[in-house]
């Protein structure tokens, strides 16, 4: 598809799932998507957006022990991506990144302004677990500060305050628009999801402290038939983990709804239909507070020695927690959570703490900032 060369480029690499975070802004600003494999370019055709692919590198090798492993969703860019860098230096005025790509010094990308918008708010301890990320952020001209909490965390971690722009996250607008909506969309109806039972959505992360490998299977095993369960794993969850769910997914009240493209139920569809949202340390738990939905927190399968940033401390105290000790009694946690609902003040304070522009003006604020750089 022909590019829309207005100087604005959206860099996805091979992580095509991040297109969903870029689309709201692309509708306003236009621009061109940049990928680094032919497979990624083919995937983006489904979304009808202009795409450029100059370096076809579907994976890189990373040594783990004595054996190299193929990494398909890589976040390191070196001299193998020279064609892409040269093209952006010639055509781009602004490049928007949704993942924190480590751009090697040998790969000169100096002409365009580089903005790290991120693909979600940061519930995890983003820096203490990976100190190298602080150095990588310095490669970018600007970074979305996400919300007051994370802005102060960045500053305390040594990031220049001038780098941090209070422009929010584009998808926040779409989530906010769903806040008062509780409905099974047409696309969920076509997937066979009934609207006669309370809908519980399990939305685990994969990276870091996740519940998806072990506790999540037990959760689905113990969901009572009186509830409908929607299971949407993180798009990068390995197939070897998802195989653990094969038997339990045969239950009639459980619907496996992976992210398969624009024709599959979106995360927003799932959000809107949910009576309660269950997760661990994924950023969906932060997005869920925008919907004024009850939350249930899952205990991670394997905890690190570093606790995640607790932007949701008061909500966690108000919410149910599921662990190995009570997963067999998940019906009690669900009934309690739905009956109790939310505390409006607690949820409101958490929104103000975690997000800039959660009033539906995120896309506008980002667009204004980007246009100033053109």
DOKOLRO-850819 format. One record per residue (C-alpha): x negated, z negated, y negated. Coordinates in nm, 4 decimals. Each point is the difference from the previous one (the first is absolute). Layout:
BEGIN
@u: X&w: Z&v: Y
...
END
This chain:
BEGIN
@u: 0.0000&w: 0.0000&v: 0.0000
@u: -0.1288&w: 0.0816&v: -0.3470
@u: -0.1498&w: -0.2912&v: -0.1878
@u: 0.1504&w: -0.1342&v: -0.3202
@u: -0.3198&w: -0.0112&v: -0.2040
@u: 0.0812&w: -0.2313&v: -0.2908
@u: -0.3102&w: -0.2128&v: 0.0541
@u: 0.1784&w: -0.2705&v: 0.2040
@u: -0.1041&w: -0.0409&v: 0.3628
@u: 0.1177&w: -0.2444&v: 0.2681
@u: -0.2776&w: -0.0743&v: 0.2513
@u: 0.1263&w: -0.0899&v: 0.3494
@u: -0.2937&w: 0.0928&v: 0.2247
@u: 0.1474&w: -0.0016&v: 0.3513
@u: 0.2447&w: -0.2867&v: -0.0658
@u: 0.3113&w: 0.2107&v: -0.0490
@u: 0.2393&w: -0.2962&v: 0.0262
@u: -0.1022&w: -0.0890&v: -0.3564
@u: 0.1821&w: 0.3061&v: -0.1287
@u: 0.3126&w: -0.2188&v: -0.0146
@u: -0.1689&w: -0.2194&v: -0.2613
@u: -0.1011&w: 0.3027&v: -0.2067
@u: 0.3247&w: 0.1981&v: 0.0051
@u: 0.1885&w: -0.2051&v: -0.2643
@u: -0.2795&w: 0.0632&v: -0.2493
@u: -0.0432&w: 0.3633&v: 0.1038
@u: 0.3657&w: 0.0654&v: -0.0850
@u: -0.0759&w: -0.1011&v: -0.3592
@u: -0.3571&w: 0.1221&v: -0.0513
@u: -0.0368&w: 0.2885&v: 0.2430
@u: -0.3512&w: 0.0695&v: 0.1232
@u: -0.1784&w: 0.0833&v: 0.3241
@u: -0.0715&w: -0.1968&v: 0.3174
@u: -0.3514&w: -0.0037&v: 0.1464
@u: -0.0594&w: -0.0490&v: 0.3716
@u: -0.3108&w: 0.0252&v: 0.2153
@u: 0.1283&w: 0.1534&v: 0.3219
@u: 0.2132&w: 0.2986&v: 0.0939
@u: 0.2232&w: -0.2296&v: 0.2048
@u: 0.0718&w: -0.2087&v: -0.3090
@u: 0.0774&w: 0.3148&v: -0.2006
@u: 0.2420&w: 0.1123&v: 0.2698
@u: 0.1762&w: -0.3380&v: -0.0056
@u: 0.0488&w: 0.0145&v: -0.3764
@u: 0.1740&w: 0.3378&v: 0.0282
@u: 0.3082&w: -0.1947&v: 0.1099
@u: 0.0164&w: -0.1601&v: -0.3445
@u: -0.0197&w: 0.3244&v: -0.1946
@u: -0.2844&w: -0.1077&v: -0.2293
@u: -0.3049&w: 0.2044&v: -0.1149
@u: -0.2997&w: -0.0790&v: 0.2232
@u: -0.3726&w: 0.0749&v: -0.0157
@u: -0.2259&w: -0.0372&v: 0.3061
@u: -0.3623&w: 0.1106&v: -0.0346
@u: -0.1844&w: -0.2184&v: 0.2514
@u: 0.1540&w: -0.0067&v: 0.3465
@u: -0.1207&w: -0.3347&v: 0.1344
@u: 0.2729&w: -0.1422&v: 0.2269
@u: -0.2100&w: -0.3014&v: 0.1000
@u: -0.3340&w: -0.1705&v: -0.0444
@u: -0.2051&w: -0.1902&v: 0.2576
@u: -0.0609&w: -0.3703&v: -0.0406
@u: -0.2330&w: -0.1851&v: 0.2319
@u: 0.1454&w: -0.3108&v: 0.1604
@u: -0.2545&w: -0.1498&v: 0.2339
@u: -0.1727&w: 0.2767&v: 0.1951
@u: 0.2796&w: 0.2541&v: -0.0248
@u: 0.1322&w: 0.2092&v: -0.2870
@u: 0.3738&w: -0.0120&v: -0.0677
@u: 0.2085&w: 0.2618&v: -0.1738
@u: 0.1582&w: -0.1264&v: -0.3217
@u: 0.2828&w: 0.2271&v: -0.1118
@u: 0.1146&w: -0.2062&v: -0.2980
@u: -0.3413&w: -0.0372&v: -0.1572
@u: -0.0608&w: -0.1356&v: -0.3507
@u: -0.3652&w: 0.0964&v: -0.0549
@u: -0.0969&w: 0.3190&v: -0.1826
@u: -0.3551&w: 0.1402&v: 0.0122
@u: -0.1821&w: 0.3341&v: -0.0334
@u: 0.2213&w: 0.1539&v: 0.2695
@u: 0.2730&w: 0.0154&v: -0.2656
@u: -0.2035&w: 0.1919&v: -0.2589
@u: 0.2448&w: 0.2922&v: -0.0226
@u: 0.2845&w: -0.2394&v: -0.0811
@u: -0.2070&w: -0.1843&v: -0.2612
@u: -0.1186&w: 0.3234&v: -0.1633
@u: 0.3568&w: 0.1261&v: -0.0176
@u: 0.1275&w: -0.3198&v: -0.1617
@u: -0.2875&w: -0.0021&v: -0.2481
@u: 0.1018&w: 0.3533&v: -0.1024
@u: 0.3791&w: -0.0375&v: -0.0042
@u: 0.1055&w: -0.3641&v: -0.0270
@u: 0.0422&w: -0.2152&v: -0.3075
@u: 0.1500&w: -0.2934&v: 0.1899
@u: -0.0218&w: -0.0824&v: 0.3719
@u: 0.2403&w: -0.2612&v: 0.1362
@u: -0.1035&w: -0.1892&v: 0.3133
@u: 0.2359&w: -0.1972&v: 0.2258
@u: -0.2732&w: -0.1376&v: 0.2238
@u: -0.3293&w: -0.1533&v: -0.1075
@u: -0.2356&w: 0.2829&v: 0.0987
@u: -0.3694&w: -0.0834&v: -0.0056
@u: -0.1552&w: 0.2926&v: -0.1888
@u: -0.3713&w: 0.0262&v: 0.0818
@u: -0.2412&w: 0.0366&v: -0.2916
@u: -0.1180&w: 0.3303&v: 0.1510
@u: 0.3512&w: 0.1398&v: -0.0486
@u: 0.0249&w: 0.0520&v: -0.3740
@u: 0.3575&w: -0.0323&v: -0.1260
@u: -0.0427&w: -0.0679&v: -0.3685
@u: 0.2086&w: 0.2496&v: -0.1979
@u: 0.3529&w: -0.1307&v: 0.0712
@u: 0.1191&w: -0.3523&v: -0.0660
@u: 0.0463&w: -0.1828&v: 0.3300
@u: 0.2968&w: -0.2384&v: 0.0258
@u: 0.0610&w: -0.2249&v: 0.3004
@u: 0.3775&w: -0.0443&v: 0.0091
@u: 0.0072&w: -0.1512&v: 0.3522
@u: 0.2733&w: 0.0582&v: 0.2584
@u: 0.1516&w: -0.3454&v: -0.0099
@u: -0.0268&w: -0.3432&v: -0.1512
@u: -0.2662&w: -0.2272&v: 0.1447
@u: 0.1322&w: -0.2916&v: 0.1965
@u: -0.3202&w: -0.0204&v: 0.2012
@u: -0.3263&w: -0.1598&v: -0.1060
@u: -0.1375&w: 0.3355&v: -0.1085
@u: -0.3450&w: -0.0989&v: -0.1136
@u: -0.1250&w: -0.3029&v: 0.1928
@u: 0.0630&w: 0.1814&v: 0.3271
@u: -0.1770&w: 0.3145&v: -0.1269
@u: -0.2368&w: -0.0837&v: -0.2898
@u: -0.1246&w: 0.3603&v: -0.0084
@u: 0.3339&w: 0.0988&v: -0.1532
@u: -0.0949&w: -0.1674&v: -0.3268
@u: -0.2949&w: 0.2358&v: -0.0288
@u: 0.2111&w: 0.3015&v: 0.0923
@u: 0.2550&w: -0.0769&v: -0.2726
@u: -0.2806&w: 0.0315&v: -0.2545
@u: -0.0234&w: 0.3696&v: 0.0938
@u: 0.3428&w: 0.0559&v: -0.1575
@u: 0.0793&w: 0.0300&v: -0.3681
@u: 0.3296&w: -0.1883&v: 0.0242
@u: 0.2020&w: -0.2010&v: 0.2501
@u: 0.3641&w: -0.0997&v: 0.0042
@u: 0.0104&w: -0.3763&v: -0.0433
@u: 0.3229&w: -0.0145&v: 0.2071
@u: 0.1235&w: -0.3297&v: -0.1439
@u: -0.1149&w: -0.3085&v: -0.1959
@u: -0.1168&w: -0.1819&v: 0.3131
@u: -0.2259&w: 0.2776&v: 0.1278
@u: -0.1285&w: 0.0861&v: -0.3477
@u: -0.1371&w: -0.3526&v: -0.0333
@u: -0.1426&w: 0.0197&v: 0.3540
@u: -0.1825&w: 0.3218&v: -0.0892
@u: -0.1384&w: -0.1524&v: -0.3198
@u: -0.1147&w: -0.3142&v: 0.1830
@u: -0.1682&w: 0.2243&v: 0.2576
@u: -0.2078&w: 0.1705&v: -0.2690
@u: 0.1999&w: 0.3158&v: -0.0770
@u: -0.0202&w: 0.1072&v: -0.3651
@u: 0.3313&w: -0.0823&v: -0.1674
@u: -0.0128&w: 0.3334&v: -0.1867
@u: 0.0245&w: 0.1766&v: 0.3371
@u: 0.3280&w: -0.1705&v: 0.0871
@u: 0.3112&w: 0.1698&v: -0.1345
@u: 0.3428&w: -0.1625&v: 0.0156
@u: 0.1855&w: 0.3109&v: 0.1199
@u: 0.1569&w: -0.1245&v: 0.3214
@u: 0.0641&w: 0.1955&v: 0.3212
@u: 0.2120&w: 0.3162&v: -0.0054
@u: 0.2091&w: -0.0821&v: 0.3066
@u: 0.1063&w: -0.3291&v: -0.1549
@u: 0.2638&w: 0.1950&v: -0.1945
@u: 0.1537&w: 0.1383&v: 0.3185
@u: 0.0066&w: -0.3407&v: 0.1652
@u: 0.1493&w: -0.1670&v: -0.3070
@u: 0.2795&w: 0.2581&v: -0.0051
@u: 0.1057&w: -0.1189&v: 0.3466
@u: 0.0273&w: -0.3669&v: -0.0965
@u: 0.3787&w: -0.0227&v: 0.0115
@u: 0.0524&w: 0.2538&v: 0.2763
@u: 0.0802&w: -0.1072&v: 0.3551
@u: 0.0972&w: 0.3078&v: 0.1956
@u: -0.0846&w: 0.2069&v: 0.3050
@u: -0.1005&w: 0.3378&v: -0.1426
@u: 0.1075&w: 0.3311&v: 0.1502
@u: -0.3464&w: 0.0490&v: 0.1439
@u: 0.0181&w: -0.3350&v: 0.1802
@u: 0.3491&w: 0.0810&v: 0.1231
@u: -0.1330&w: 0.3252&v: 0.1460
@u: -0.2691&w: -0.2045&v: 0.1736
@u: 0.2811&w: -0.1946&v: 0.1696
@u: -0.0401&w: -0.3249&v: -0.1940
@u: 0.3344&w: -0.1841&v: -0.0108
@u: 0.1302&w: -0.1795&v: -0.3072
@u: 0.2107&w: -0.2540&v: 0.1880
@u: -0.2780&w: -0.2556&v: 0.0573
@u: -0.2469&w: -0.1727&v: -0.2325
@u: -0.3144&w: 0.2139&v: -0.0229
@u: -0.3408&w: -0.1618&v: 0.0435
@u: -0.3085&w: 0.2052&v: -0.0868
@u: -0.3394&w: -0.0809&v: 0.1473
@u: -0.2666&w: 0.1610&v: -0.2239
@u: -0.3451&w: -0.1208&v: 0.1103
@u: -0.3358&w: 0.1064&v: -0.1349
@u: -0.2880&w: 0.1034&v: 0.2219
@u: -0.3042&w: -0.0666&v: -0.2186
@u: -0.1247&w: -0.3578&v: -0.0179
@u: 0.2162&w: -0.2921&v: 0.1080
@u: 0.2856&w: 0.1726&v: 0.1819
@u: 0.2669&w: -0.1090&v: 0.2472
@u: 0.0528&w: 0.3451&v: 0.1494
@u: -0.2224&w: -0.0184&v: 0.3057
@u: 0.1533&w: -0.2984&v: 0.1766
@u: 0.2579&w: -0.2111&v: -0.1846
@u: 0.1931&w: 0.3067&v: -0.1126
@u: 0.0733&w: 0.0983&v: 0.3594
@u: 0.1352&w: -0.3483&v: 0.0685
@u: 0.2131&w: 0.0218&v: -0.3140
@u: 0.1695&w: 0.3174&v: 0.1197
@u: 0.0416&w: -0.1426&v: 0.3502
@u: 0.1913&w: -0.2965&v: -0.1420
@u: 0.2207&w: 0.1703&v: -0.2598
@u: 0.3623&w: -0.0805&v: 0.0959
@u: 0.2386&w: 0.2891&v: 0.0646
@u: 0.2076&w: -0.1224&v: -0.2940
@u: -0.2627&w: 0.1471&v: -0.2370
@u: -0.1307&w: 0.3519&v: -0.0539
@u: -0.3805&w: 0.0125&v: -0.0180
@u: -0.1863&w: 0.2748&v: -0.1894
@u: -0.3687&w: 0.0210&v: 0.0922
@u: -0.2284&w: 0.1866&v: -0.2440
@u: -0.3707&w: -0.0559&v: 0.0777
@u: -0.2790&w: 0.0753&v: -0.2440
@u: -0.0699&w: 0.3773&v: 0.0199
@u: -0.3603&w: -0.0617&v: 0.1084
@u: 0.0863&w: -0.2342&v: 0.2884
@u: -0.1963&w: 0.1202&v: 0.3077
@u: 0.2013&w: 0.1525&v: 0.2829
@u: -0.1559&w: -0.2449&v: 0.2477
@u: 0.1764&w: -0.2842&v: -0.1852
@u: 0.3309&w: 0.1837&v: -0.0222
@u: -0.0065&w: 0.0564&v: 0.3765
@u: 0.0645&w: -0.3738&v: 0.0378
@u: 0.3455&w: 0.0612&v: -0.1493
@u: 0.1073&w: 0.2747&v: 0.2411
@u: 0.2185&w: -0.2149&v: 0.2236
@u: 0.1611&w: -0.2130&v: -0.2694
@u: 0.0851&w: 0.3064&v: -0.2116
@u: 0.2394&w: 0.1064&v: 0.2746
@u: 0.2417&w: -0.2732&v: -0.1122
@u: 0.3130&w: 0.1483&v: -0.1581
@u: -0.0083&w: -0.2190&v: -0.3120
@u: -0.3608&w: 0.0889&v: -0.0907
@u: -0.0812&w: 0.3157&v: -0.1962
@u: -0.3566&w: 0.1241&v: -0.0211
@u: -0.0331&w: 0.1779&v: -0.3359
@u: -0.3620&w: 0.1070&v: -0.0558
@u: -0.1084&w: 0.1903&v: -0.3080
@u: 0.0257&w: 0.3575&v: 0.1287
@u: 0.0442&w: 0.1986&v: -0.3196
@u: 0.2648&w: 0.0774&v: -0.2606
@u: 0.2800&w: 0.0418&v: 0.2562
@u: -0.0412&w: -0.3466&v: 0.1543
@u: 0.1600&w: -0.3132&v: -0.1473
@u: -0.2155&w: -0.1169&v: -0.2875
@u: -0.1193&w: -0.3515&v: -0.0607
@u: 0.2425&w: -0.0060&v: -0.2925
@u: 0.2896&w: 0.0831&v: 0.2357
@u: -0.1069&w: -0.2893&v: 0.2200
@u: -0.0349&w: -0.2354&v: -0.2950
@u: 0.3468&w: 0.0810&v: -0.1310
@u: 0.1700&w: -0.0561&v: 0.3355
@u: -0.1729&w: -0.3290&v: 0.0826
@u: 0.1736&w: -0.3362&v: -0.0006
@u: -0.3370&w: -0.1688&v: 0.0505
@u: -0.3576&w: 0.1317&v: 0.0070
@u: -0.2604&w: -0.1283&v: 0.2461
@u: -0.3738&w: 0.0559&v: -0.0522
@u: -0.3436&w: -0.1560&v: -0.0228
@u: -0.2527&w: 0.0789&v: -0.2752
@u: 0.1063&w: 0.3562&v: -0.0740
@u: 0.0741&w: 0.0958&v: -0.3592
@u: 0.3565&w: 0.0746&v: 0.1133
@u: 0.0576&w: -0.3740&v: -0.0241
@u: -0.0764&w: 0.0212&v: -0.3700
@u: 0.2204&w: 0.3056&v: -0.0426
@u: 0.2803&w: -0.1791&v: 0.1818
@u: 0.0231&w: -0.2691&v: -0.2656
@u: 0.1002&w: 0.2746&v: -0.2445
@u: 0.3101&w: 0.0492&v: 0.2161
@u: 0.1076&w: -0.3648&v: -0.0067
@u: 0.0013&w: -0.0026&v: 0.3792
@u: -0.0741&w: -0.3010&v: 0.2232
@u: -0.3453&w: 0.0155&v: 0.1578
@u: -0.1290&w: -0.1303&v: 0.3310
@u: -0.3768&w: -0.0296&v: 0.0411
@u: -0.1743&w: 0.0697&v: 0.3308
@u: -0.3103&w: -0.1932&v: 0.0945
@u: -0.2974&w: 0.2393&v: 0.0495
@u: -0.1197&w: 0.0526&v: 0.3560
@u: -0.3600&w: -0.0819&v: -0.0946
@u: -0.0738&w: -0.1869&v: -0.3198
@u: -0.3210&w: 0.0474&v: -0.1925
@u: -0.1783&w: -0.2951&v: -0.1555
@u: 0.1151&w: 0.1215&v: -0.3414
@u: 0.3583&w: -0.0535&v: -0.1022
@u: 0.1709&w: 0.2872&v: -0.1834
@u: 0.0728&w: -0.0243&v: -0.3701
@u: 0.3289&w: -0.1867&v: -0.0145
@u: 0.2021&w: 0.1773&v: -0.2652
@u: 0.3116&w: -0.1037&v: 0.1902
@u: -0.0742&w: -0.3683&v: 0.0526
@u: 0.3361&w: -0.1277&v: -0.1236
@u: 0.1887&w: 0.2707&v: 0.1878
@u: -0.1885&w: -0.0839&v: 0.3180
@u: 0.1032&w: -0.3624&v: -0.0426
@u: 0.3615&w: 0.1110&v: -0.0390
@u: -0.0086&w: 0.2452&v: 0.2928
@u: -0.0046&w: -0.0230&v: 0.3778
@u: -0.3249&w: 0.0424&v: 0.1954
@u: -0.0193&w: 0.1474&v: 0.3503
@u: -0.2929&w: -0.0825&v: 0.2234
@u: -0.0672&w: -0.0208&v: 0.3736
@u: 0.1566&w: -0.3448&v: 0.0035
@u: 0.3473&w: 0.1135&v: -0.1141
@u: 0.0180&w: 0.3771&v: 0.0598
@u: 0.2317&w: -0.0595&v: 0.2970
@u: 0.2470&w: -0.1549&v: -0.2470
@u: -0.0088&w: 0.2813&v: -0.2546
@u: 0.3818&w: -0.0002&v: -0.0139
@u: -0.0156&w: -0.3423&v: -0.1685
@u: -0.2496&w: 0.1205&v: -0.2616
@u: 0.2122&w: 0.3076&v: -0.0735
@u: 0.3251&w: -0.1903&v: -0.0317
@u: -0.1617&w: -0.2582&v: -0.2277
@u: -0.1657&w: 0.2643&v: -0.2194
@u: 0.3116&w: 0.2117&v: -0.0466
@u: 0.2256&w: -0.2989&v: -0.0651
@u: -0.2392&w: -0.1551&v: -0.2523
@u: -0.0750&w: 0.3261&v: -0.1803
@u: -0.2453&w: -0.0250&v: -0.2896
@u: -0.0733&w: -0.2243&v: -0.2946
@u: 0.0407&w: 0.2300&v: -0.3005
@u: -0.2466&w: -0.1870&v: -0.2226
@u: -0.2690&w: -0.0077&v: 0.2670
@u: 0.0365&w: 0.3715&v: 0.0695
@u: 0.0041&w: 0.0804&v: -0.3736
@u: -0.3174&w: -0.2009&v: -0.0664
@u: -0.1741&w: 0.1738&v: 0.2902
@u: 0.0904&w: 0.3440&v: -0.1341
@u: -0.1455&w: -0.0889&v: -0.3386
@u: -0.3142&w: -0.1277&v: 0.1697
@u: -0.0554&w: 0.2961&v: 0.2318
@u: 0.1075&w: 0.3048&v: -0.2031
@u: -0.0369&w: 0.1627&v: -0.3362
@u: 0.2992&w: 0.2173&v: -0.1026
@u: 0.2358&w: -0.1083&v: 0.2776
@u: 0.2892&w: 0.0835&v: -0.2331
@u: -0.0035&w: 0.3652&v: 0.1072
@u: -0.2606&w: 0.1273&v: -0.2478
@u: -0.3104&w: 0.0246&v: 0.2211
@u: -0.0055&w: 0.3791&v: 0.0270
@u: 0.0481&w: 0.0326&v: -0.3744
@u: -0.2865&w: -0.2397&v: -0.0750
@u: -0.2367&w: 0.1802&v: 0.2397
@u: 0.0982&w: 0.3424&v: -0.1348
@u: -0.0602&w: -0.1083&v: -0.3607
@u: -0.3453&w: -0.1317&v: 0.0918
@u: -0.0996&w: 0.3132&v: 0.1957
@u: 0.1125&w: 0.2362&v: -0.2764
@u: -0.2197&w: -0.1884&v: -0.2468
@u: -0.3009&w: 0.0963&v: 0.2132
@u: 0.0726&w: 0.3728&v: 0.0151
END
